[in-house]
Amino acid sequence: MYIYGKNAVREALNQEDVKEAFLYKNFTDKDILDKLINKNVKINYKERKDLDKMEKGNHQGVILKVDDYKYASLKEVMESDVIVMLDHLEDPHNFGAIVRTCEAAGVKGIIIPKDRAVKVNSTVIKVSVGTIENTKIAMVSNLVNAIKELKKQGYWVIGTDIKGTDFKDIDYSGKVVIIIGSEGTGLSRLIRENCDFIASIPMNGKVNSLNASVAAALVIYEAVRNR
């Protein structure tokens, strides 16, 4: 797997076992160069067009080759009293932004499904600005089964949707799971049926919904604020 972008690369160099580095031939970031040298990482200097072929995102002249992301277990994620579950999110930019919000808010656990959803990839890591290194992400085969296990462990399950209770009127004081629906269809039927509460963000303008990562940020910070 590749990691690209200066902030994500800096974070990876602090924690990852880096296999190889690909730099623009005129790359001048001394901090990153020093870290690469100190870690004995093989450096390959490339033309920008060659780096563009490796990664289409804004790599800022630096790409690292690392092992594929190692997912946490559901048990490890349950070490956090606030967990975010993503119900078949598809956009890596939304995923990365949610990871960044979770890390900033102090939420350490995220759950994603194994199938029909975005996985941790280079774009997710870039958008998260490297904060993914401080977050535990579990990938499970069945979200409903995961919800049932979480309920056994004392978690209240809060879905997010247009129709529900104002998100500011929900009690977040116990252990909670906040579920964010997919960009296109929102919460799936079975997930919604297994929620204890549905949190809704009031829309007072002409727009009737928010981007998944924006909605997630509002509910996550409300949950953290009320602990």
N, CA, C and O of each residue as an XYZ file, in Angstrom:
908
protein
N       0.839     -1.188      0.000
C       0.000      0.000      0.000
C       0.880      1.246      0.000
O       1.966      1.250      0.580
N       0.402      2.300     -0.655
C       1.137      3.556     -0.686
C       0.534      4.571      0.292
O      -0.677      4.599      0.508
N       1.389      5.389      0.869
C       0.991      6.549      1.659
C       1.609      7.769      1.004
O       2.798      7.766      0.685
N       0.822      8.805      0.802
C       1.357      9.991      0.116
C       0.881     11.275      0.785
O      -0.084     11.282      1.548
N       1.592     12.365      0.475
C       1.297     13.649      1.098
C       2.171     13.857      2.326
O       2.367     12.926      3.107
N       2.690     15.048      2.506
C       3.701     15.288      3.540
C       3.237     14.972      4.958
O       3.968     14.337      5.717
N       2.024     15.408      5.329
C       1.572     15.171      6.697
C       1.369     13.691      6.979
O       1.771     13.194      8.031
N       0.745     12.986      6.038
C       0.525     11.548      6.220
C       1.853     10.805      6.259
O       2.018      9.855      7.025
N       2.798     11.237      5.432
C       4.122     10.608      5.386
C       4.869     10.836      6.694
O       5.485      9.909      7.221
N       4.825     12.041      7.219
C       5.504     12.317      8.498
C       4.972     11.409      9.598
O       5.746     10.849     10.375
N       3.664     11.265      9.663
C       3.067     10.425     10.698
C       3.463      8.970     10.496
O       3.761      8.259     11.456
N       3.466      8.534      9.247
C       3.847      7.145      8.955
C       5.300      6.885      9.326
O       5.628      5.809      9.826
N       6.165      7.848      9.091
C       7.580      7.674      9.414
C       7.822      7.590     10.911
O       8.845      7.065     11.350
N       6.892      8.101     11.688
C       7.007      7.987     13.143
C       6.576      6.614     13.652
O       6.984      6.186     14.731
N       5.730      5.915     12.847
C       5.134      4.693     13.372
C       5.227      3.480     12.451
O       5.257      2.350     12.938
N       5.273      3.679     11.154
C       5.198      2.566     10.216
C       6.573      1.962      9.917
O       7.614      2.603     10.067
N       6.526      0.697      9.487
C       7.702      0.049      8.919
C       7.690      0.353      7.423
O       6.986     -0.305      6.658
N       8.455      1.332      7.017
C       8.433      1.810      5.627
C       9.347      0.952      4.767
O      10.514      0.747      5.100
N       8.809      0.450      3.656
C       9.571     -0.430      2.777
C      10.440      0.342      1.786
O      11.574     -0.042      1.498
N       9.877      1.445      1.268
C      10.562      2.167      0.194
C       9.945      3.551      0.068
O       8.777      3.746      0.404
N      10.723      4.508     -0.412
C      10.223      5.867     -0.610
C      10.455      6.307     -2.054
O      11.476      5.982     -2.660
N       9.488      7.052     -2.591
C       9.583      7.584     -3.947
C       9.420      9.101     -3.845
O       8.368      9.600     -3.445
N      10.467      9.817     -4.210
C      10.473     11.269     -4.058
C      10.653     11.963     -5.400
O      11.303     11.445     -6.309
N      10.062     13.144     -5.500
C      10.332     14.009     -6.643
C      11.816     14.365     -6.617
O      12.388     14.596     -5.551
N      12.420     14.407     -7.767
C      13.882     14.585     -7.836
C      14.361     15.879     -7.188
O      15.519     15.971     -6.779
N      13.482     16.885     -7.090
C      13.860     18.146     -6.454
C      13.227     18.307     -5.065
O      13.078     19.424     -4.569
N      12.862     17.196     -4.452
C      12.214     17.237     -3.138
C      13.169     17.825     -2.100
O      14.333     17.431     -2.034
N      12.674     18.776     -1.281
C      13.583     19.509     -0.376
C      13.151     19.526      1.084
O      13.754     20.227      1.896
N      12.113     18.763      1.430
C      11.646     18.790      2.821
C      12.682     18.091      3.707
O      12.772     16.863      3.708
N      13.454     18.865      4.451
C      14.567     18.315      5.237
C      14.091     17.370      6.336
O      14.736     16.357      6.608
N      12.977     17.695      6.960
C      12.469     16.858      8.045
C      12.171     15.439      7.538
O      12.568     14.456      8.163
N      11.476     15.346      6.414
C      11.146     14.033      5.851
C      12.396     13.327      5.359
O      12.555     12.125      5.571
N      13.271     14.051      4.713
C      14.513     13.444      4.217
C      15.347     12.883      5.370
O      15.883     11.778      5.279
N      15.451     13.647      6.443
C      16.227     13.188      7.603
C      15.615     11.925      8.212
O      16.334     11.000      8.590
N      14.294     11.895      8.303
C      13.627     10.719      8.868
C      13.843      9.483      7.991
O      14.058      8.382      8.499
N      13.785      9.673      6.688
C      14.018      8.559      5.768
C      15.433      8.010      5.919
O      15.647      6.798      5.938
N      16.383      8.918      6.025
C      17.782      8.511      6.167
C      18.000      7.802      7.505
O      18.687      6.782      7.574
N      17.402      8.360      8.574
C      17.566      7.761      9.899
C      16.959      6.370      9.998
O      17.426      5.527     10.764
N      15.898      6.139      9.203
C      15.241      4.827      9.224
C      15.821      3.880      8.170
O      15.338      2.761      7.995
N      16.873      4.346      7.464
C      17.505      3.526      6.424
C      16.541      3.095      5.326
O      16.619      1.969      4.835
N      15.645      3.977      4.945
C      14.663      3.669      3.904
C      15.281      3.907      2.522
O      15.911      4.936      2.280
N      15.094      2.965      1.648
C      15.579      3.132      0.276
C      14.796      4.250     -0.401
O      13.565      4.247     -0.395
N      15.521      5.211     -0.986
C      14.889      6.362     -1.634
C      15.058      6.265     -3.141
O      16.167      6.077     -3.640
N      13.956      6.393     -3.859
C      13.959      6.412     -5.321
C      13.519      7.794     -5.789
O      12.408      8.226     -5.483
N      14.365      8.477     -6.513
C      14.010      9.806     -7.019
C      13.348      9.671     -8.390
O      13.832      8.950     -9.262
N      12.234     10.382     -8.559
C      11.421     10.240     -9.757
C      11.060     11.599    -10.356
O      11.097     12.624     -9.676
N      10.713     11.584    -11.640
C      10.091     12.751    -12.255
C       8.664     12.861    -11.722
O       8.059     11.861    -11.335
N       8.132     14.081    -11.705
C       6.778     14.265    -11.177
C       5.752     13.436    -11.942
O       4.815     12.902    -11.348
N       5.925     13.327    -13.249
C       4.955     12.558    -14.046
C       4.937     11.088    -13.629
O       3.899     10.430    -13.697
N       6.086     10.581    -13.201
C       6.138      9.187    -12.746
C       5.434      9.018    -11.412
O       4.769      8.008    -11.180
N       5.579     10.014    -10.525
C       4.859      9.973     -9.258
C       3.355     10.096     -9.491
O       2.559      9.457     -8.803
N       2.972     10.925    -10.470
C       1.557     11.091    -10.794
C       0.936      9.777    -11.261
O      -0.240      9.516    -11.005
N       1.722      8.955    -11.940
C       1.230      7.656    -12.395
C       1.033      6.698    -11.220
O       0.154      5.837    -11.255
N       1.859      6.854    -10.178
C       1.751      5.989     -9.004
C       0.529      6.346     -8.161
O      -0.180      5.463     -7.679
N       0.288      7.647     -7.987
C      -0.838      8.122     -7.187
C      -1.438      9.361     -7.844
O      -0.726     10.323     -8.133
N      -2.739      9.333     -8.076
C      -3.399     10.450     -8.752
C      -3.719     11.599     -7.796
O      -4.005     12.712     -8.240
N      -3.673     11.341     -6.506
C      -3.955     12.391     -5.532
C      -2.795     13.363     -5.414
O      -1.777     13.211     -6.090
N      -2.949     14.362     -4.555
C      -1.914     15.379     -4.354
C      -0.803     14.808     -3.469
O      -0.839     14.944     -2.246
N       0.179     14.172     -4.100
C       1.229     13.477     -3.345
C       2.292     14.420     -2.783
O       3.060     14.026     -1.905
N       2.348     15.665     -3.279
C       3.302     16.672     -2.801
C       4.757     16.218     -2.947
O       5.644     16.657     -2.214
N       4.967     15.335     -3.905
C       6.340     14.933     -4.208
C       6.891     13.812     -3.361
O       8.087     13.528     -3.424
N       6.039     13.154     -2.555
C       6.546     12.071     -1.703
C       5.509     10.957     -1.573
O       4.344     11.206     -1.262
N       5.955      9.724     -1.817
C       5.110      8.538     -1.694
C       5.911      7.462     -0.958
O       7.073      7.213     -1.281
N       5.285      6.831      0.026
C       5.924      5.735      0.750
C       5.227      4.417      0.432
O       4.008      4.369      0.263
N       6.005      3.366      0.355
C       5.450      2.020      0.246
C       5.500      1.377      1.624
O       6.568      1.266      2.225
N       4.337      0.952      2.127
C       4.252      0.343      3.458
C       3.406     -0.922      3.374
O       2.783     -1.195      2.348
N       3.388     -1.685      4.451
C       2.509     -2.856      4.513
C       1.055     -2.412      4.460
O       0.730     -1.283      4.828
N       0.181     -3.307      3.998
C      -1.244     -3.007      4.009
C      -1.703     -2.703      5.429
O      -1.122     -3.193      6.397
N      -2.739     -1.898      5.544
C      -3.255     -1.478      6.844
C      -3.672     -2.692      7.678
O      -4.310     -3.610      7.162
N      -3.320     -2.696      8.939
C      -3.680     -3.786      9.846
C      -4.900     -3.366     10.666
O      -4.823     -2.481     11.518
N      -6.011     -4.015     10.392
C      -7.249     -3.693     11.093
C      -7.232     -4.229     12.529
O      -6.610     -5.250     12.822
N      -7.919     -3.523     13.397
C      -8.066     -3.961     14.791
C      -9.204     -4.976     14.878
O      -9.985     -5.126     13.938
N      -9.292     -5.662     15.999
C     -10.412     -6.561     16.246
C     -11.575     -5.759     16.835
O     -11.387     -4.640     17.314
N     -12.769     -6.337     16.795
C     -13.922     -5.676     17.393
C     -13.697     -5.473     18.887
O     -14.101     -4.453     19.447
N     -13.058     -6.434     19.524
C     -12.768     -6.327     20.954
C     -11.865     -5.136     21.240
O     -12.071     -4.424     22.223
N     -10.869     -4.914     20.392
C      -9.966     -3.777     20.596
C     -10.705     -2.457     20.440
O     -10.460     -1.513     21.192
N     -11.603     -2.386     19.472
C     -12.375     -1.158     19.246
C     -13.269     -0.862     20.444
O     -13.517      0.299     20.772
N     -13.755     -1.925     21.100
C     -14.657     -1.742     22.241
C     -13.948     -1.214     23.489
O     -14.571     -1.062     24.540
N     -12.660     -0.937     23.377
C     -11.963     -0.258     24.472
C     -12.379      1.207     24.565
O     -12.114      1.874     25.566
N     -13.035      1.704     23.510
C     -13.503      3.089     23.471
C     -14.976      3.156     23.861
O     -15.766      2.310     23.442
N     -15.355      4.160     24.662
C     -16.751      4.317     25.066
C     -17.607      4.958     23.985
O     -18.834      4.865     24.027
N     -16.970      5.604     23.021
C     -17.680      6.149     21.863
C     -17.082      5.499     20.610
O     -15.879      5.585     20.366
N     -17.924      4.862     19.840
C     -17.491      4.177     18.622
C     -18.280      4.729     17.446
O     -19.467      5.025     17.578
N     -17.637      4.866     16.314
C     -18.312      5.281     15.081
C     -18.361      4.089     14.136
O     -17.341      3.455     13.868
N     -19.546      3.793     13.639
C     -19.726      2.714     12.666
C     -20.153      3.330     11.335
O     -21.021      4.202     11.299
N     -19.544      2.875     10.247
C     -19.856      3.393      8.913
C     -20.636      2.340      8.137
O     -20.126      1.258      7.846
N     -21.876      2.674      7.809
C     -22.783      1.745      7.130
C     -22.592      1.830      5.618
O     -23.344      2.510      4.919
N     -21.572      1.125      5.127
C     -21.276      1.013      3.695
C     -20.991      2.364      3.036
O     -21.540      2.689      1.983
N     -20.130      3.130      3.675
C     -19.632      4.374      3.092
C     -18.796      4.037      1.861
O     -18.089      3.029      1.854
N     -18.868      4.863      0.825
C     -18.195      4.554     -0.433
C     -17.086      5.529     -0.802
O     -16.182      5.176     -1.559
N     -17.138      6.732     -0.287
C     -16.191      7.777     -0.682
C     -14.992      7.800      0.270
O     -15.166      8.046      1.464
N     -13.778      7.549     -0.235
C     -12.602      7.571      0.642
C     -12.340      8.928      1.261
O     -11.746      9.015      2.336
N     -12.780     10.004      0.588
C     -12.598     11.342      1.157
C     -13.472     11.530      2.396
O     -13.034     12.113      3.388
N     -14.709     11.034      2.337
C     -15.573     11.080      3.518
C     -14.992     10.235      4.643
O     -14.970     10.662      5.797
N     -14.526      9.043      4.311
C     -13.947      8.142      5.299
C     -12.755      8.817      5.978
O     -12.664      8.833      7.206
N     -11.847      9.371      5.183
C     -10.664     10.029      5.737
C     -11.013     11.212      6.620
O     -10.389     11.428      7.659
N     -12.024     11.987      6.199
C     -12.446     13.143      6.990
C     -13.055     12.700      8.316
O     -12.849     13.354      9.339
N     -13.804     11.596      8.310
C     -14.399     11.071      9.547
C     -13.313     10.555     10.487
O     -13.394     10.759     11.699
N     -12.305      9.895      9.941
C     -11.175      9.446     10.759
C     -10.521     10.643     11.432
O     -10.210     10.603     12.622
N     -10.315     11.701     10.669
C      -9.673     12.899     11.214
C     -10.514     13.516     12.330
O      -9.981     13.927     13.360
N     -11.828     13.578     12.122
C     -12.722     14.112     13.155
C     -12.683     13.250     14.412
O     -12.615     13.770     15.525
N     -12.727     11.930     14.232
C     -12.687     11.020     15.376
C     -11.422     11.240     16.197
O     -11.482     11.344     17.422
N     -10.287     11.311     15.528
C      -9.022     11.487     16.236
C      -8.995     12.828     16.975
O      -8.540     12.909     18.116
N      -9.484     13.871     16.315
C      -9.498     15.195     16.940
C     -10.423     15.239     18.153
O     -10.145     15.940     19.127
N     -11.525     14.484     18.091
C     -12.494     14.485     19.183
C     -12.141     13.498     20.286
O     -12.789     13.471     21.332
N     -11.111     12.686     20.052
C     -10.721     11.702     21.054
C     -11.467     10.388     20.952
O     -11.444      9.582     21.882
N     -12.132     10.168     19.820
C     -12.839      8.907     19.586
C     -11.867      7.944     18.922
O     -11.366      8.219     17.831
N     -11.599      6.821     19.569
C     -10.521      5.931     19.120
C     -10.979      4.746     18.287
O     -10.146      4.058     17.697
N     -12.302      4.485     18.221
C     -12.768      3.268     17.558
C     -13.712      3.515     16.393
O     -14.659      4.293     16.506
N     -13.449      2.848     15.269
C     -14.298      2.921     14.082
C     -14.532      1.500     13.578
O     -13.632      0.661     13.604
N     -15.753      1.246     13.121
C     -16.098     -0.065     12.558
C     -16.598      0.118     11.134
O     -17.433      0.983     10.870
N     -16.083     -0.701     10.210
C     -16.537     -0.678      8.825
C     -16.879     -2.100      8.393
O     -16.385     -3.060      8.984
N     -17.731     -2.248      7.354
C     -18.050     -3.580      6.857
C     -16.999     -4.073      5.866
O     -16.293     -3.287      5.234
N     -16.918     -5.383      5.753
C     -15.920     -5.995      4.869
C     -16.265     -5.818      3.396
O     -15.375     -5.635      2.565
N     -17.558     -5.872      3.068
C     -17.987     -5.849      1.666
C     -18.746     -4.575      1.319
O     -19.347     -3.938      2.185
N     -18.709     -4.218      0.056
C     -19.481     -3.109     -0.512
C     -19.261     -1.785      0.219
O     -20.202     -1.028      0.459
N     -18.011     -1.523      0.564
C     -17.683     -0.282      1.265
C     -16.212      0.051      1.040
O     -15.403     -0.825      0.734
N     -15.882      1.318      1.194
C     -14.492      1.742      1.035
C     -13.645      1.174      2.176
O     -14.071      1.125      3.330
N     -12.449      0.753      1.819
C     -11.493      0.238      2.802
C     -10.452      1.313      3.100
O     -10.459      2.377      2.481
N      -9.569      1.040      4.033
C      -8.456      1.952      4.290
C      -7.493      1.867      3.111
O      -6.898      0.820      2.855
N      -7.349      2.976      2.403
C      -6.429      3.023      1.264
C      -5.611      4.309      1.334
O      -5.710      5.071      2.296
N      -4.814      4.535      0.314
C      -3.903      5.690      0.327
C      -4.657      7.020      0.399
O      -4.190      7.958      1.046
N      -5.819      7.112     -0.259
C      -6.596      8.351     -0.223
C      -7.168      8.595      1.167
O      -7.141      9.723      1.660
N      -7.684      7.551      1.799
C      -8.215      7.688      3.160
C      -7.121      8.191      4.101
O      -7.355      9.083      4.916
N      -5.933      7.615      3.981
C      -4.818      8.009      4.843
C      -4.409      9.449      4.578
O      -4.134     10.198      5.516
N      -4.366      9.847      3.299
C      -3.989     11.222      2.943
C      -5.001     12.219      3.519
O      -4.611     13.216      4.126
N      -6.307     11.952      3.328
C      -7.332     12.875      3.802
C      -7.356     12.932      5.328
O      -7.669     13.971      5.908
N      -7.027     11.819      5.973
C      -6.997     11.807      7.441
C      -5.799     12.568      7.999
O      -5.688     12.765      9.209
N      -4.905     12.995      7.112
C      -3.686     13.719      7.480
C      -2.853     12.910      8.481
O      -2.249     13.460      9.401
N      -2.839     11.594      8.275
C      -2.011     10.744      9.121
C      -2.621     10.376     10.452
O      -2.041      9.579     11.190
N      -3.802     10.943     10.791
C      -4.403     10.660     12.096
C      -4.885      9.216     12.206
O      -5.181      8.742     13.303
N      -4.964      8.524     11.087
C      -5.396      7.129     11.105
C      -4.455      6.272     11.948
O      -4.843      5.212     12.441
N      -3.214      6.737     12.110
C      -2.239      5.995     12.910
C      -2.625      5.961     14.391
O      -2.147      5.113     15.144
N      -3.495      6.892     14.801
C      -3.896      6.974     16.206
C      -5.325      6.492     16.436
O      -5.908      6.749     17.490
N      -5.889      5.796     15.454
C      -7.274      5.346     15.514
C      -7.344      3.845     15.247
O      -6.646      3.332     14.372
N      -8.186      3.145     15.999
C      -8.378      1.709     15.769
C      -9.590      1.498     14.870
O     -10.695      1.943     15.179
N      -9.366      0.815     13.757
C     -10.442      0.553     12.807
C     -10.626     -0.956     12.676
O      -9.688     -1.678     12.339
N     -11.838     -1.421     12.945
C     -12.159     -2.840     12.808
C     -12.990     -3.042     11.549
O     -13.869     -2.236     11.243
N     -12.711     -4.115     10.821
C     -13.507     -4.469      9.645
C     -14.235     -5.780      9.948
O     -13.597     -6.798     10.216
N     -15.549     -5.755      9.908
C     -16.350     -6.919     10.300
C     -17.144     -7.449      9.116
O     -17.445     -6.714      8.176
N     -17.479     -8.728      9.172
C     -18.221     -9.374      8.080
C     -19.684     -8.959      8.067
O     -20.306     -8.903      7.006
N     -20.242     -8.667      9.247
C     -21.666     -8.362      9.332
C     -21.895     -7.266     10.371
O     -21.625     -7.464     11.555
N     -22.389     -6.122      9.931
C     -22.584     -4.991     10.846
C     -23.671     -5.275     11.883
O     -23.538     -4.886     13.043
N     -24.735     -5.946     11.473
C     -25.824     -6.228     12.413
C     -25.333     -7.126     13.543
O     -25.658     -6.894     14.708
N     -24.553     -8.148     13.204
C     -23.992     -9.014     14.249
C     -23.085     -8.227     15.190
O     -23.071     -8.456     16.399
N     -22.316     -7.281     14.601
C     -21.446     -6.436     15.422
C     -22.275     -5.573     16.365
O     -21.913     -5.391     17.527
N     -23.385     -5.044     15.865
C     -24.272     -4.226     16.706
C     -24.811     -5.046     17.873
O     -24.844     -4.572     19.008
N     -25.229     -6.264     17.592
C     -25.770     -7.126     18.653
C     -24.715     -7.406     19.726
O     -25.024     -7.433     20.917
N     -23.477     -7.612     19.297
C     -22.404     -7.841     20.255
C     -22.129     -6.585     21.077
O     -21.886     -6.660     22.281
N     -22.170     -5.445     20.420
C     -21.952     -4.181     21.122
C     -23.046     -3.935     22.158
O     -22.771     -3.454     23.257
N     -24.280     -4.266     21.804
C     -25.383     -4.095     22.758
C     -25.197     -4.991     23.982
O     -25.503     -4.594     25.106
N     -24.694     -6.201     23.750
C     -24.423     -7.103     24.876
C     -23.399     -6.490     25.828
O     -23.413     -6.759     27.029
N     -22.508     -5.660     25.272
C     -21.463     -5.040     26.078
C     -21.893     -3.683     26.644
O     -21.073     -2.941     27.185
N     -23.183     -3.368     26.515
C     -23.715     -2.172     27.162
C     -23.739     -0.910     26.324
O     -23.938      0.178     26.865
N     -23.542     -1.024     25.020
C     -23.570      0.159     24.154
C     -25.000      0.484     23.717
O     -25.793     -0.412     23.428
N     -25.310      1.771     23.675
C     -26.525      2.264     23.035
C     -26.178      2.597     21.589
O     -25.119      3.160     21.311
N     -27.065      2.250     20.682
C     -26.773      2.393     19.247
C     -27.591      3.540     18.670
O     -28.821      3.532     18.723
N     -26.896      4.520     18.122
C     -27.533      5.738     17.611
C     -27.258      5.862     16.117
O     -26.124      6.099     15.702
N     -28.298      5.702     15.322
C     -28.160      5.903     13.879
C     -28.372      7.365     13.532
O     -28.917      8.122     14.336
N     -27.949      7.768     12.351
C     -28.152      9.146     11.893
C     -28.970      9.124     10.606
O     -28.660      8.391      9.666
N     -30.009      9.936     10.583
C     -30.893      9.972      9.412
C     -31.649     11.289      9.403
O     -31.653     12.023     10.392
N     -32.290     11.583      8.276
C     -33.041     12.833      8.149
C     -34.223     12.856      9.116
O     -34.509     13.881      9.734
N     -34.912     11.707      9.243
C     -36.100     11.637     10.093
C     -35.746     10.959     11.415
O     -35.424      9.772     11.444
N     -35.807     11.711     12.493
C     -35.486     11.158     13.805
C     -35.571     12.235     14.866
O     -36.205     13.270     14.662
N     -34.938     11.992     15.989
C     -34.900     12.942     17.095
C     -33.763     13.930     16.891
O     -32.676     13.553     16.453
N     -34.012     15.194     17.208
C     -32.952     16.201     17.126
C     -31.713     15.673     17.840
O     -31.788     15.263     18.999
N     -30.571     15.682     17.149
C     -29.358     15.068     17.690
C     -28.906     15.700     19.017
O     -28.175     15.072     19.783
N     -29.333     16.927     19.286
C     -28.967     17.580     20.548
C     -29.833     17.126     21.722
O     -29.514     17.408     22.877
N     -30.931     16.421     21.426
C     -31.847     15.986     22.481
C     -31.608     14.535     22.903
O     -32.361     13.996     23.714
N     -30.583     13.908     22.370
C     -30.285     12.510     22.682
C     -29.267     12.435     23.821
O     -28.353     13.255     23.905
N     -29.437     11.445     24.692
C     -28.529     11.237     25.818
C     -27.332     10.398     25.358
O     -27.493      9.236     24.985
N     -26.148     10.982     25.384
C     -24.935     10.293     24.943
C     -24.043      9.896     26.126
O     -22.869      9.576     25.933
N     -24.586      9.913     27.336
C     -23.735      9.800     28.521
C     -23.151      8.403     28.738
O     -22.107      8.277     29.378
N     -23.784      7.365     28.234
C     -23.248      6.015     28.405
C     -22.294      5.644     27.275
O     -21.754      6.506     26.581
N     -22.104      4.346     27.113
C     -21.299      3.869     25.981
C     -22.178      3.900     24.739
O     -23.277      3.345     24.739
N     -21.697      4.548     23.675
C     -22.540      4.738     22.491
C     -21.809      4.359     21.202
O     -20.590      4.481     21.082
N     -22.612      3.895     20.252
C     -22.149      3.661     18.880
C     -22.916      4.628     17.992
O     -24.147      4.640     18.006
N     -22.209      5.427     17.229
C     -22.832      6.369     16.295
C     -22.675      5.808     14.888
O     -21.558      5.579     14.427
N     -23.798      5.588     14.208
C     -23.755      4.975     12.881
C     -24.032      6.020     11.804
O     -25.039      6.727     11.840
N     -23.115      6.097     10.853
C     -23.235      7.021      9.727
C     -23.604      6.219      8.478
O     -22.905      5.273      8.115
N     -24.702      6.597      7.824
C     -25.157      5.881      6.641
C     -24.338      6.203      5.402
O     -23.517      7.120      5.404
N     -24.569      5.447      4.357
C     -23.835      5.651      3.104
C     -24.280      6.942      2.421
O     -25.348      7.480      2.715
N     -23.445      7.427      1.505
C     -23.717      8.694      0.830
C     -25.001      8.655      0.008
O     -25.726      9.647     -0.071
N     -25.276      7.510     -0.601
C     -26.420      7.452     -1.508
C     -27.732      7.077     -0.852
O     -28.766      7.678     -1.146
N     -27.706      6.088      0.038
C     -28.957      5.538      0.569
C     -29.140      5.722      2.069
O     -30.189      5.363      2.604
N     -28.157      6.266      2.752
C     -28.274      6.444      4.192
C     -28.189      5.128      4.935
O     -27.487      4.216      4.499
N     -28.888      5.015      6.045
C     -28.869      3.780      6.827
C     -29.609      2.671      6.095
O     -30.684      2.895      5.540
N     -29.035      1.485      6.094
C     -29.735      0.341      5.518
C     -30.859     -0.084      6.459
O     -30.824      0.233      7.648
N     -31.852     -0.795      5.938
C     -33.049     -1.131      6.704
C     -32.719     -1.921      7.975
O     -33.204     -1.582      9.055
N     -31.907     -2.959      7.855
C     -31.601     -3.791      9.017
C     -30.812     -3.026     10.076
O     -31.001     -3.224     11.276
N     -29.936     -2.160      9.613
C     -29.167     -1.340     10.571
C     -30.112     -0.416     11.321
O     -30.029     -0.291     12.542
N     -31.004      0.226     10.595
C     -31.950      1.154     11.226
C     -32.822      0.424     12.251
O     -33.084      0.950     13.332
N     -33.265     -0.773     11.914
C     -34.134     -1.543     12.816
C     -33.412     -1.928     14.107
O     -34.053     -2.173     15.129
N     -32.089     -1.983     14.062
C     -31.317     -2.372     15.247
C     -30.783     -1.180     16.039
O     -30.038     -1.359     17.003
N     -31.156      0.028     15.639
C     -30.739      1.225     16.380
C     -31.667      1.467     17.562
O     -32.863      1.187     17.482
N     -31.127      1.981     18.643
C     -31.938      2.377     19.791
C     -32.537      3.764     19.586
O     -33.655      4.038     20.023
N     -31.787      4.633     18.921
C     -32.246      5.994     18.636
C     -31.821      6.372     17.214
O     -30.849      5.838     16.680
N     -32.560      7.291     16.620
C     -32.170      7.880     15.339
C     -31.950      9.371     15.560
O     -32.868     10.094     15.949
N     -30.738      9.818     15.311
C     -30.390     11.231     15.494
C     -30.543     11.969     14.166
O     -30.067     11.515     13.125
N     -31.207     13.097     14.226
C     -31.438     13.897     13.029
C     -30.889     15.307     13.236
O     -31.030     15.896     14.308
N     -30.267     15.828     12.194
C     -29.741     17.194     12.249
C     -30.742     18.119     11.559
O     -30.997     17.959     10.365
N     -31.320     19.094     12.291
C     -32.324     19.981     11.695
C     -31.775     20.726     10.476
O     -30.656     21.239     10.502
N     -32.567     20.777      9.423
C     -32.205     21.497      8.208
C     -33.125     22.716      8.079
O     -34.329     22.574      7.867
N     -32.549     23.900      8.208
C     -33.363     25.120      8.174
C     -33.244     25.881      6.853
O     -33.925     26.886      6.648
N     -32.398     25.410      5.982
C     -32.243     26.068      4.691
C     -32.885     25.248      3.578
O     -33.743     24.404      3.838
N     -32.475     25.492      2.357
C     -33.022     24.773      1.213
C     -32.388     23.391      1.044
O     -32.972     22.503      0.424
N     -31.187     23.220      1.604
C     -30.514     21.924      1.525
C     -31.188     20.969      2.513
O     -31.436     21.337      3.662
N     -31.489     19.725      2.062
C     -32.199     18.791      2.945
C     -31.306     17.707      3.539
O     -31.793     16.810      4.226
N     -29.997     17.784      3.277
C     -29.083     16.805      3.878
C     -27.671     17.374      3.875
O     -27.363     18.318      3.148
N     -26.820     16.776      4.708
C     -25.428     17.192      4.800
C     -24.519     16.083      4.287
O     -24.894     14.910      4.281
N     -23.327     16.464      3.860
C     -22.297     15.495      3.528
C     -22.083     14.564      4.715
O     -22.161     14.993      5.866
N     -21.810     13.280      4.433
C     -21.682     12.274      5.495
C     -20.642     12.656      6.538
O     -20.862     12.455      7.732
N     -19.508     13.207      6.101
C     -18.451     13.544      7.062
C     -18.823     14.759      7.901
O     -18.422     14.855      9.061
N     -19.588     15.690      7.327
C     -20.038     16.867      8.095
C     -21.059     16.444      9.142
O     -20.978     16.856     10.299
N     -22.026     15.614      8.730
C     -23.023     15.113      9.677
C     -22.348     14.329     10.798
O     -22.704     14.470     11.968
N     -21.382     13.511     10.432
C     -20.652     12.720     11.436
C     -19.967     13.631     12.442
O     -20.016     13.376     13.645
N     -19.330     14.688     11.963
C     -18.612     15.600     12.849
C     -19.545     16.241     13.877
O     -19.199     16.340     15.055
N     -20.715     16.672     13.437
C     -21.660     17.310     14.350
C     -22.105     16.351     15.450
O     -22.121     16.714     16.625
N     -22.460     15.138     15.072
C     -22.967     14.178     16.056
C     -21.838     13.688     16.968
O     -22.036     13.535     18.173
N     -20.668     13.446     16.399
C     -19.524     12.989     17.208
C     -19.187     14.012     18.286
O     -19.006     13.657     19.451
N     -19.104     15.280     17.898
C     -18.741     16.295     18.886
C     -19.852     16.519     19.916
O     -19.574     16.859     21.066
N     -21.103     16.329     19.505
C     -22.192     16.426     20.470
C     -22.091     15.294     21.493
O     -22.312     15.496     22.687
N     -21.751     14.091     20.996
C     -21.602     12.949     21.907
C     -20.464     13.167     22.885
O     -20.603     12.896     24.078
N     -19.345     13.656     22.385
C     -18.179     13.890     23.241
C     -18.446     15.011     24.238
O     -18.016     14.941     25.389
N     -19.154     16.039     23.794
C     -19.426     17.193     24.658
C     -20.313     16.809     25.837
O     -20.209     17.398     26.913
N     -21.171     15.838     25.640
C     -22.134     15.480     26.680
C     -21.714     14.299     27.551
O     -22.553     13.677     28.201
N     -20.441     13.994     27.565
C     -19.973     12.870     28.364
C     -19.623     13.317     29.787
O     -19.209     12.498     30.607
